[in-house]
């Protein structure tokens, strides 16, 4: 919410995205709160996949 409060109010945004990356056993290994770049997402997926 923070700095973008007027934008969130205008479009009635009341939450931010939460993304979790779990390993093959279902254990959450990474999480992102808010927007995440494709580069950061793919790097996190690769790191979890490679152990």
PQR file with spaces between the fields and no chain letter, atoms N, CA, C, O and H, PARSE charges and radii, in Angstrom:
ATOM       1  N    UNK     1       0.855   -1.179    0.000 -0.4000 1.5000
ATOM       2  CA   UNK     1       0.000    0.000    0.000 -0.0000 2.0000
ATOM       3  C    UNK     1       0.889    1.227    0.000  0.5500 1.7000
ATOM       4  O    UNK     1       1.023    1.876   -1.037 -0.5500 1.4000
ATOM       5  N    UNK     2       1.488    1.561    1.097 -0.4000 1.5000
ATOM       6  CA   UNK     2       2.508    2.597    1.237 -0.0000 2.0000
ATOM       7  C    UNK     2       2.424    3.783    0.304  0.5500 1.7000
ATOM       8  O    UNK     2       1.446    4.531    0.332 -0.5500 1.4000
ATOM       9  H    UNK     2       1.380    1.033    1.940  0.4000 1.0000
ATOM      10  N    UNK     3       3.440    3.962   -0.523 -0.4000 1.5000
ATOM      11  CA   UNK     3       3.586    5.153   -1.363 -0.0000 2.0000
ATOM      12  C    UNK     3       2.527    5.245   -2.455  0.5500 1.7000
ATOM      13  O    UNK     3       2.267    6.339   -2.957 -0.5500 1.4000
ATOM      14  H    UNK     3       4.234    3.355   -0.545  0.4000 1.0000
ATOM      15  N    UNK     4       1.919    4.150   -2.829 -0.4000 1.5000
ATOM      16  CA   UNK     4       0.943    4.150   -3.920 -0.0000 2.0000
ATOM      17  C    UNK     4      -0.501    4.227   -3.411  0.5500 1.7000
ATOM      18  O    UNK     4      -1.427    3.808   -4.106 -0.5500 1.4000
ATOM      19  H    UNK     4       2.130    3.262   -2.421  0.4000 1.0000
ATOM      20  N    UNK     5      -0.687    4.749   -2.231 -0.4000 1.5000
ATOM      21  CA   UNK     5      -2.023    4.803   -1.622 -0.0000 2.0000
ATOM      22  C    UNK     5      -3.077    5.440   -2.535  0.5500 1.7000
ATOM      23  O    UNK     5      -4.160    4.869   -2.664 -0.5500 1.4000
ATOM      24  H    UNK     5       0.065    5.090   -1.667  0.4000 1.0000
ATOM      25  N    UNK     6      -2.826    6.589   -3.174 -0.4000 1.5000
ATOM      26  CA   UNK     6      -3.853    7.173   -4.046 -0.0000 2.0000
ATOM      27  C    UNK     6      -4.225    6.246   -5.221  0.5500 1.7000
ATOM      28  O    UNK     6      -5.396    6.143   -5.584 -0.5500 1.4000
ATOM      29  H    UNK     6      -1.946    7.053   -3.068  0.4000 1.0000
ATOM      30  N    UNK     7      -3.249    5.593   -5.794 -0.4000 1.5000
ATOM      31  CA   UNK     7      -3.511    4.668   -6.898 -0.0000 2.0000
ATOM      32  C    UNK     7      -4.344    3.482   -6.415  0.5500 1.7000
ATOM      33  O    UNK     7      -5.288    3.063   -7.084 -0.5500 1.4000
ATOM      34  H    UNK     7      -2.297    5.677   -5.499  0.4000 1.0000
ATOM      35  N    UNK     8      -3.989    2.951   -5.262 -0.4000 1.5000
ATOM      36  CA   UNK     8      -4.738    1.826   -4.704 -0.0000 2.0000
ATOM      37  C    UNK     8      -6.176    2.235   -4.389  0.5500 1.7000
ATOM      38  O    UNK     8      -7.105    1.466   -4.634 -0.5500 1.4000
ATOM      39  H    UNK     8      -3.222    3.291   -4.718  0.4000 1.0000
ATOM      40  N    UNK     9      -6.361    3.417   -3.859 -0.4000 1.5000
ATOM      41  CA   UNK     9      -7.710    3.887   -3.554 -0.0000 2.0000
ATOM      42  C    UNK     9      -8.517    4.069   -4.839  0.5500 1.7000
ATOM      43  O    UNK     9      -9.693    3.709   -4.896 -0.5500 1.4000
ATOM      44  H    UNK     9      -5.606    4.042   -3.660  0.4000 1.0000
ATOM      45  N    UNK    10      -7.886    4.623   -5.857 -0.4000 1.5000
ATOM      46  CA   UNK    10      -8.577    4.872   -7.127 -0.0000 2.0000
ATOM      47  C    UNK    10      -9.108    3.585   -7.742  0.5500 1.7000
ATOM      48  O    UNK    10     -10.229    3.556   -8.251 -0.5500 1.4000
ATOM      49  H    UNK    10      -6.931    4.916   -5.810  0.4000 1.0000
ATOM      50  N    UNK    11      -8.317    2.526   -7.699 -0.4000 1.5000
ATOM      51  CA   UNK    11      -8.708    1.262   -8.326 -0.0000 2.0000
ATOM      52  C    UNK    11      -9.200    0.223   -7.318  0.5500 1.7000
ATOM      53  O    UNK    11      -9.373   -0.949   -7.653 -0.5500 1.4000
ATOM      54  H    UNK    11      -7.407    2.549   -7.286  0.4000 1.0000
ATOM      55  N    UNK    12      -9.425    0.669   -6.077 -0.4000 1.5000
ATOM      56  CA   UNK    12      -9.951   -0.181   -5.008 -0.0000 2.0000
ATOM      57  C    UNK    12      -9.109   -1.437   -4.789  0.5500 1.7000
ATOM      58  O    UNK    12      -9.631   -2.541   -4.630 -0.5500 1.4000
ATOM      59  H    UNK    12      -9.285    1.621   -5.804  0.4000 1.0000
ATOM      60  N    UNK    13      -7.815   -1.238   -4.786 -0.4000 1.5000
ATOM      61  CA   UNK    13      -6.885   -2.328   -4.493 -0.0000 2.0000
ATOM      62  C    UNK    13      -6.715   -2.376   -2.981  0.5500 1.7000
ATOM      63  O    UNK    13      -6.313   -1.388   -2.367 -0.5500 1.4000
ATOM      64  H    UNK    13      -7.391   -0.341   -4.915  0.4000 1.0000
ATOM      65  N    UNK    14      -7.017   -3.519   -2.383 -0.4000 1.5000
ATOM      66  CA   UNK    14      -6.913   -3.606   -0.926 -0.0000 2.0000
ATOM      67  C    UNK    14      -5.942   -4.682   -0.460  0.5500 1.7000
ATOM      68  O    UNK    14      -5.894   -5.010    0.725 -0.5500 1.4000
ATOM      69  H    UNK    14      -7.343   -4.322   -2.881  0.4000 1.0000
ATOM      70  N    UNK    15      -5.172   -5.228   -1.387 -0.4000 1.5000
ATOM      71  CA   UNK    15      -4.179   -6.232   -1.013 -0.0000 2.0000
ATOM      72  C    UNK    15      -3.057   -6.235   -2.045  0.5500 1.7000
ATOM      73  O    UNK    15      -3.174   -5.631   -3.111 -0.5500 1.4000
ATOM      74  H    UNK    15      -5.211   -4.961   -2.350  0.4000 1.0000
ATOM      75  N    UNK    16      -1.992   -6.910   -1.717 -0.4000 1.5000
ATOM      76  CA   UNK    16      -0.861   -7.026   -2.638 -0.0000 2.0000
ATOM      77  C    UNK    16      -0.648   -8.501   -2.963  0.5500 1.7000
ATOM      78  O    UNK    16      -1.011   -9.369   -2.170 -0.5500 1.4000
ATOM      79  H    UNK    16      -1.897   -7.400   -0.851  0.4000 1.0000
ATOM      80  N    UNK    17      -0.059   -8.790   -4.127 -0.4000 1.5000
ATOM      81  CA   UNK    17       0.162  -10.189   -4.482 -0.0000 2.0000
ATOM      82  C    UNK    17       1.176  -10.863   -3.559  0.5500 1.7000
ATOM      83  O    UNK    17       2.140  -10.243   -3.109 -0.5500 1.4000
ATOM      84  H    UNK    17       0.237   -8.085   -4.772  0.4000 1.0000
ATOM      85  N    UNK    18       0.942  -12.123   -3.293 -0.4000 1.5000
ATOM      86  CA   UNK    18       1.867  -12.956   -2.530 -0.0000 2.0000
ATOM      87  C    UNK    18       2.131  -14.199   -3.360  0.5500 1.7000
ATOM      88  O    UNK    18       1.201  -14.896   -3.766 -0.5500 1.4000
ATOM      89  H    UNK    18       0.159  -12.627   -3.658  0.4000 1.0000
ATOM      90  N    UNK    19       3.394  -14.471   -3.607 -0.4000 1.5000
ATOM      91  CA   UNK    19       3.794  -15.633   -4.388 -0.0000 2.0000
ATOM      92  C    UNK    19       4.700  -16.496   -3.532  0.5500 1.7000
ATOM      93  O    UNK    19       5.641  -15.992   -2.919 -0.5500 1.4000
ATOM      94  H    UNK    19       4.150  -13.905   -3.277  0.4000 1.0000
ATOM      95  N    UNK    20       4.427  -17.790   -3.484 -0.4000 1.5000
ATOM      96  CA   UNK    20       5.294  -18.708   -2.753 -0.0000 2.0000
ATOM      97  C    UNK    20       5.811  -19.775   -3.708  0.5500 1.7000
ATOM      98  O    UNK    20       5.114  -20.196   -4.631 -0.5500 1.4000
ATOM      99  H    UNK    20       3.663  -18.199   -3.983  0.4000 1.0000
ATOM     100  N    UNK    21       7.041  -20.201   -3.468 -0.4000 1.5000
ATOM     101  CA   UNK    21       7.652  -21.280   -4.239 -0.0000 2.0000
ATOM     102  C    UNK    21       7.944  -22.401   -3.260  0.5500 1.7000
ATOM     103  O    UNK    21       8.687  -22.231   -2.293 -0.5500 1.4000
ATOM     104  H    UNK    21       7.607  -19.858   -2.718  0.4000 1.0000
ATOM     105  N    UNK    22       7.340  -23.556   -3.533 -0.4000 1.5000
ATOM     106  CA   UNK    22       7.508  -24.715   -2.659 -0.0000 2.0000
ATOM     107  C    UNK    22       8.359  -25.762   -3.362  0.5500 1.7000
ATOM     108  O    UNK    22       8.374  -25.848   -4.589 -0.5500 1.4000
ATOM     109  H    UNK    22       6.737  -23.694   -4.318  0.4000 1.0000
ATOM     110  N    UNK    23       9.063  -26.554   -2.569 -0.4000 1.5000
ATOM     111  CA   UNK    23       9.853  -27.643   -3.141 -0.0000 2.0000
ATOM     112  C    UNK    23       8.945  -28.849   -3.420  0.5500 1.7000
ATOM     113  O    UNK    23       7.735  -28.782   -3.205 -0.5500 1.4000
ATOM     114  H    UNK    23       9.051  -26.484   -1.572  0.4000 1.0000
ATOM     115  N    UNK    24       9.531  -29.936   -3.893 -0.4000 1.5000
ATOM     116  CA   UNK    24       8.761  -31.126   -4.266 -0.0000 2.0000
ATOM     117  C    UNK    24       8.004  -31.727   -3.090  0.5500 1.7000
ATOM     118  O    UNK    24       7.025  -32.447   -3.290 -0.5500 1.4000
ATOM     119  H    UNK    24      10.514  -29.990   -4.067  0.4000 1.0000
ATOM     120  N    UNK    25       8.440  -31.446   -1.874 -0.4000 1.5000
ATOM     121  CA   UNK    25       7.765  -31.958   -0.673 -0.0000 2.0000
ATOM     122  C    UNK    25       6.670  -31.024   -0.177  0.5500 1.7000
ATOM     123  O    UNK    25       5.972  -31.338    0.786 -0.5500 1.4000
ATOM     124  H    UNK    25       9.235  -30.861   -1.711  0.4000 1.0000
ATOM     125  N    UNK    26       6.520  -29.880   -0.830 -0.4000 1.5000
ATOM     126  CA   UNK    26       5.510  -28.914   -0.423 -0.0000 2.0000
ATOM     127  C    UNK    26       5.973  -27.906    0.606  0.5500 1.7000
ATOM     128  O    UNK    26       5.167  -27.136    1.127 -0.5500 1.4000
ATOM     129  H    UNK    26       7.088  -29.625   -1.613  0.4000 1.0000
ATOM     130  N    UNK    27       7.269  -27.901    0.906 -0.4000 1.5000
ATOM     131  CA   UNK    27       7.822  -26.949    1.869 -0.0000 2.0000
ATOM     132  C    UNK    27       8.089  -25.628    1.153  0.5500 1.7000
ATOM     133  O    UNK    27       8.758  -25.601    0.119 -0.5500 1.4000
ATOM     134  H    UNK    27       7.923  -28.527    0.482  0.4000 1.0000
ATOM     135  N    UNK    28       7.572  -24.543    1.699 -0.4000 1.5000
ATOM     136  CA   UNK    28       7.787  -23.227    1.097 -0.0000 2.0000
ATOM     137  C    UNK    28       9.245  -22.835    1.282  0.5500 1.7000
ATOM     138  O    UNK    28       9.746  -22.762    2.404 -0.5500 1.4000
ATOM     139  H    UNK    28       7.029  -24.565    2.538  0.4000 1.0000
ATOM     140  N    UNK    29       9.916  -22.585    0.164 -0.4000 1.5000
ATOM     141  CA   UNK    29      11.340  -22.239    0.197 -0.0000 2.0000
ATOM     142  C    UNK    29      11.602  -20.773   -0.097  0.5500 1.7000
ATOM     143  O    UNK    29      12.612  -20.229    0.348 -0.5500 1.4000
ATOM     144  H    UNK    29       9.509  -22.644   -0.748  0.4000 1.0000
ATOM     145  N    UNK    30      10.715  -20.123   -0.835 -0.4000 1.5000
ATOM     146  CA   UNK    30      10.858  -18.692   -1.149 -0.0000 2.0000
ATOM     147  C    UNK    30       9.481  -18.073   -1.180  0.5500 1.7000
ATOM     148  O    UNK    30       8.486  -18.746   -1.449 -0.5500 1.4000
ATOM     149  H    UNK    30       9.894  -20.564   -1.196  0.4000 1.0000
ATOM     150  N    UNK    31       9.433  -16.798   -0.904 -0.4000 1.5000
ATOM     151  CA   UNK    31       8.181  -16.069   -1.035 -0.0000 2.0000
ATOM     152  C    UNK    31       8.479  -14.643   -1.461  0.5500 1.7000
ATOM     153  O    UNK    31       9.545  -14.097   -1.174 -0.5500 1.4000
ATOM     154  H    UNK    31      10.241  -16.251   -0.685  0.4000 1.0000
ATOM     155  N    UNK    32       7.530  -14.063   -2.140 -0.4000 1.5000
ATOM     156  CA   UNK    32       7.629  -12.678   -2.593 -0.0000 2.0000
ATOM     157  C    UNK    32       6.326  -11.987   -2.232  0.5500 1.7000
ATOM     158  O    UNK    32       5.244  -12.502   -2.514 -0.5500 1.4000
ATOM     159  H    UNK    32       6.664  -14.506   -2.373  0.4000 1.0000
ATOM     160  N    UNK    33       6.429  -10.840   -1.619 -0.4000 1.5000
ATOM     161  CA   UNK    33       5.269  -10.026   -1.299 -0.0000 2.0000
ATOM     162  C    UNK    33       5.322   -8.803   -2.194  0.5500 1.7000
ATOM     163  O    UNK    33       6.263   -8.014   -2.110 -0.5500 1.4000
ATOM     164  H    UNK    33       7.308  -10.422   -1.390  0.4000 1.0000
ATOM     165  N    UNK    34       4.330   -8.639   -3.044 -0.4000 1.5000
ATOM     166  CA   UNK    34       4.324   -7.554   -4.010 -0.0000 2.0000
ATOM     167  C    UNK    34       4.850   -8.033   -5.349  0.5500 1.7000
ATOM     168  O    UNK    34       5.080   -9.226   -5.544 -0.5500 1.4000
ATOM     169  H    UNK    34       3.565   -9.280   -3.111  0.4000 1.0000
ATOM     170  N    UNK    35       5.037   -7.108   -6.264 -0.4000 1.5000
ATOM     171  CA   UNK    35       5.477   -7.484   -7.605 -0.0000 2.0000
ATOM     172  C    UNK    35       6.860   -8.129   -7.579  0.5500 1.7000
ATOM     173  O    UNK    35       7.706   -7.783   -6.755 -0.5500 1.4000
ATOM     174  H    UNK    35       4.850   -6.139   -6.106  0.4000 1.0000
ATOM     175  N    UNK    36       7.071   -9.067   -8.490 -0.4000 1.5000
ATOM     176  CA   UNK    36       8.371   -9.724   -8.618 -0.0000 2.0000
ATOM     177  C    UNK    36       8.737   -9.733  -10.098  0.5500 1.7000
ATOM     178  O    UNK    36       7.892   -9.993  -10.955 -0.5500 1.4000
ATOM     179  H    UNK    36       6.383   -9.348   -9.159  0.4000 1.0000
ATOM     180  N    UNK    37       9.992   -9.450  -10.384 -0.4000 1.5000
ATOM     181  CA   UNK    37      10.426   -9.449  -11.783 -0.0000 2.0000
ATOM     182  C    UNK    37      10.559  -10.881  -12.282  0.5500 1.7000
ATOM     183  O    UNK    37      10.743  -11.808  -11.494 -0.5500 1.4000
ATOM     184  H    UNK    37      10.678   -9.240   -9.687  0.4000 1.0000
ATOM     185  N    UNK    38      10.467  -11.052  -13.582 -0.4000 1.5000
ATOM     186  CA   UNK    38      10.640  -12.377  -14.182 -0.0000 2.0000
ATOM     187  C    UNK    38      12.020  -12.930  -13.859  0.5500 1.7000
ATOM     188  O    UNK    38      12.167  -14.125  -13.603 -0.5500 1.4000
ATOM     189  H    UNK    38      10.318  -10.298  -14.223  0.4000 1.0000
ATOM     190  N    UNK    39      13.025  -12.072  -13.870 -0.4000 1.5000
ATOM     191  CA   UNK    39      14.392  -12.506  -13.574 -0.0000 2.0000
ATOM     192  C    UNK    39      14.492  -13.066  -12.161  0.5500 1.7000
ATOM     193  O    UNK    39      15.067  -14.133  -11.951 -0.5500 1.4000
ATOM     194  H    UNK    39      12.905  -11.101  -14.078  0.4000 1.0000
ATOM     195  N    UNK    40      13.932  -12.346  -11.193 -0.4000 1.5000
ATOM     196  CA   UNK    40      13.972  -12.812   -9.802 -0.0000 2.0000
ATOM     197  C    UNK    40      13.153  -14.085   -9.611  0.5500 1.7000
ATOM     198  O    UNK    40      13.553  -14.981   -8.867 -0.5500 1.4000
ATOM     199  H    UNK    40      13.464  -11.479  -11.363  0.4000 1.0000
ATOM     200  N    UNK    41      12.010  -14.161  -10.283 -0.4000 1.5000
ATOM     201  CA   UNK    41      11.170  -15.347  -10.169 -0.0000 2.0000
ATOM     202  C    UNK    41      11.880  -16.578  -10.716  0.5500 1.7000
ATOM     203  O    UNK    41      11.919  -17.613  -10.051 -0.5500 1.4000
ATOM     204  H    UNK    41      11.686  -13.433  -10.887  0.4000 1.0000
ATOM     205  N    UNK    42      12.440  -16.482  -11.915 -0.4000 1.5000
ATOM     206  CA   UNK    42      13.127  -17.633  -12.515 -0.0000 2.0000
ATOM     207  C    UNK    42      14.349  -18.034  -11.706  0.5500 1.7000
ATOM     208  O    UNK    42      14.645  -19.222  -11.577 -0.5500 1.4000
ATOM     209  H    UNK    42      12.408  -15.641  -12.456  0.4000 1.0000
ATOM     210  N    UNK    43      15.061  -17.055  -11.161 -0.4000 1.5000
ATOM     211  CA   UNK    43      16.230  -17.372  -10.327 -0.0000 2.0000
ATOM     212  C    UNK    43      15.805  -18.123   -9.067  0.5500 1.7000
ATOM     213  O    UNK    43      16.469  -19.075   -8.656 -0.5500 1.4000
ATOM     214  H    UNK    43      14.821  -16.090  -11.267  0.4000 1.0000
ATOM     215  N    UNK    44      14.712  -17.703   -8.460 -0.4000 1.5000
ATOM     216  CA   UNK    44      14.228  -18.373   -7.252 -0.0000 2.0000
ATOM     217  C    UNK    44      13.748  -19.784   -7.562  0.5500 1.7000
ATOM     218  O    UNK    44      14.022  -20.713   -6.802 -0.5500 1.4000
ATOM     219  H    UNK    44      14.172  -16.930   -8.794  0.4000 1.0000
ATOM     220  N    UNK    45      13.038  -19.951   -8.665 -0.4000 1.5000
ATOM     221  CA   UNK    45      12.574  -21.283   -9.059 -0.0000 2.0000
ATOM     222  C    UNK    45      13.767  -22.199   -9.303  0.5500 1.7000
ATOM     223  O    UNK    45      13.775  -23.344   -8.852 -0.5500 1.4000
ATOM     224  H    UNK    45      12.816  -19.196   -9.282  0.4000 1.0000
ATOM     225  N    UNK    46      14.773  -21.699  -10.013 -0.4000 1.5000
ATOM     226  CA   UNK    46      15.971  -22.503  -10.292 -0.0000 2.0000
ATOM     227  C    UNK    46      16.693  -22.877   -9.003  0.5500 1.7000
ATOM     228  O    UNK    46      17.150  -24.010   -8.854 -0.5500 1.4000
ATOM     229  H    UNK    46      14.767  -20.768  -10.379  0.4000 1.0000
ATOM     230  N    UNK    47      16.798  -21.939   -8.078 -0.4000 1.5000
ATOM     231  CA   UNK    47      17.489  -22.208   -6.813 -0.0000 2.0000
ATOM     232  C    UNK    47      16.767  -23.285   -6.009  0.5500 1.7000
ATOM     233  O    UNK    47      17.407  -24.160   -5.425 -0.5500 1.4000
ATOM     234  H    UNK    47      16.426  -21.018   -8.199  0.4000 1.0000
ATOM     235  N    UNK    48      15.446  -23.223   -5.978 -0.4000 1.5000
ATOM     236  CA   UNK    48      14.673  -24.233   -5.249 -0.0000 2.0000
ATOM     237  C    UNK    48      14.770  -25.575   -5.963  0.5500 1.7000
ATOM     238  O    UNK    48      14.940  -26.614   -5.324 -0.5500 1.4000
ATOM     239  H    UNK    48      14.927  -22.513   -6.452  0.4000 1.0000
ATOM     240  N    UNK    49      14.661  -25.552   -7.271 -0.4000 1.5000
ATOM     241  CA   UNK    49      14.736  -26.787   -8.052 -0.0000 2.0000
ATOM     242  C    UNK    49      16.086  -27.480   -7.882  0.5500 1.7000
ATOM     243  O    UNK    49      16.150  -28.703   -7.754 -0.5500 1.4000
ATOM     244  H    UNK    49      14.523  -24.708   -7.790  0.4000 1.0000
ATOM     245  N    UNK    50      17.163  -26.692   -7.880 -0.4000 1.5000
ATOM     246  CA   UNK    50      18.511  -27.254   -7.814 -0.0000 2.0000
ATOM     247  C    UNK    50      18.944  -27.599   -6.394  0.5500 1.7000
ATOM     248  O    UNK    50      19.997  -28.201   -6.184 -0.5500 1.4000
ATOM     249  H    UNK    50      17.111  -25.699   -7.984  0.4000 1.0000
ATOM     250  N    UNK    51      18.128  -27.215   -5.431 -0.4000 1.5000
ATOM     251  CA   UNK    51      18.397  -27.576   -4.042 -0.0000 2.0000
ATOM     252  C    UNK    51      19.388  -26.702   -3.404  0.5500 1.7000
ATOM     253  O    UNK    51      19.713  -26.890   -2.232 -0.5500 1.4000
ATOM     254  H    UNK    51      17.272  -26.726   -5.602  0.4000 1.0000
